[in-house]
């Protein structure tokens, strides 16, 4: 099992910045990609950014140029620096990791952290 614990959410004015952190513990061997997803009320969970190792990241078009994802070399933590926040960034943000177990990729999720951006 992989345990993921997020921190760093909160309330911010539009144009401000927040940094989310996610600490991974447990059986972190075999972790491939880590990333962040978000879910706003009434919407499906959507990809924000993923990363497999430093320098190999992928972003949703809506956050490109504003958000930056980073990961430790040991893959025991992943971060999301969010700049130029917009009200539409308001959502619960979930940390995600996938790990290879017995030849299958297993998905793990954190409990989520609320990000609210006021206009």
C-alpha positions in Angstrom: 0.0 0.0 0.0 1.0 3.6 -0.6 -0.3 6.3 1.6 -0.6 9.8 0.2 -1.1 12.9 2.5 -1.7 16.3 1.0 -1.2 19.7 2.6 -1.1 23.3 1.6 -4.6 24.0 0.4 -6.6 27.0 1.6 -8.3 30.3 0.5 -6.5 32.7 -1.8 -7.4 35.8 -3.7 -7.4 35.6 -7.5 -3.9 36.3 -8.8 -2.3 34.8 -5.7 -0.2 31.6 -5.3 -0.4 28.4 -3.3 1.9 25.4 -3.0 0.5 22.0 -2.5 2.6 19.2 -1.1 2.0 15.4 -1.1 4.0 13.0 1.1 4.1 9.4 0.0 4.8 6.6 2.5 4.5 2.9 2.8 5.5 0.7 -0.1 6.7 3.4 -2.4 8.9 1.1 -4.5 7.6 0.7 -8.0 6.0 4.1 -8.1 5.8 5.3 -11.7 4.0 8.6 -12.2 2.7 10.9 -9.5 0.4 13.8 -10.1 -2.4 16.0 -9.1 -6.1 15.8 -10.1 -8.9 18.1 -9.0 -12.7 18.0 -8.7 -15.0 20.9 -8.6 -18.6 20.6 -7.3 -20.7 19.0 -10.0 -17.7 18.1 -12.2 -15.8 15.0 -12.8 -12.3 14.6 -11.5 -9.8 16.0 -14.0 -6.1 15.8 -14.5 -4.1 18.8 -13.5 -0.5 17.7 -13.9 1.6 14.5 -13.8 5.3 13.7 -13.6 7.4 10.6 -13.8 10.7 12.0 -12.9 12.2 15.5 -12.8 11.9 17.1 -16.3 9.1 14.8 -17.6 5.8 16.5 -16.8 2.5 16.9 -18.4 -0.1 19.6 -17.7 -3.8 20.3 -18.5 -4.1 23.1 -21.0 -6.0 25.2 -18.4 -3.0 25.4 -16.0 -0.1 25.5 -18.5 2.2 28.4 -17.7 0.7 28.9 -14.3 1.2 25.7 -12.4 4.5 23.7 -11.9 4.7 20.2 -10.7 7.9 18.8 -9.1 8.9 15.5 -7.6 11.7 14.2 -5.3 14.2 11.8 -6.9 13.1 9.2 -4.3 9.4 9.7 -5.4 8.4 10.1 -1.8 6.9 13.6 -2.4 5.3 15.6 -5.1 4.5 19.3 -5.2 2.3 21.6 -7.1 3.2 25.3 -7.3 0.1 27.2 -8.3 0.6 30.8 -9.5 -1.8 33.4 -11.0 -4.7 31.5 -9.4 -8.2 32.0 -10.9 -11.6 31.4 -9.4 -12.1 28.5 -11.8 -9.1 26.7 -10.1 -11.4 26.3 -7.0 -11.7 22.5 -6.4 -10.6 19.7 -4.1 -7.1 18.7 -5.2 -6.1 15.1 -5.0 -2.6 13.6 -5.0 -2.2 10.5 -7.2 0.4 7.8 -7.6 0.6 4.7 -9.7 2.7 1.8 -8.6 3.5 -1.5 -10.3 2.3 -4.4 -8.3 2.6 -8.0 -9.7 2.7 -6.7 -13.3 -0.3 -4.4 -12.9 -0.5 -0.6 -12.3 -2.4 0.2 -9.1 -3.7 3.7 -8.5 -3.5 5.4 -5.1 -5.2 8.6 -4.0 -4.8 11.0 -1.1 -7.8 12.3 0.8 -7.8 15.7 -1.0 -7.2 19.3 0.0 -9.5 22.1 -0.7 -8.3 25.1 -2.7 -10.7 28.1 -2.9 -9.9 31.1 -5.1 -11.9 34.2 -4.4 -12.5 36.8 -7.1 
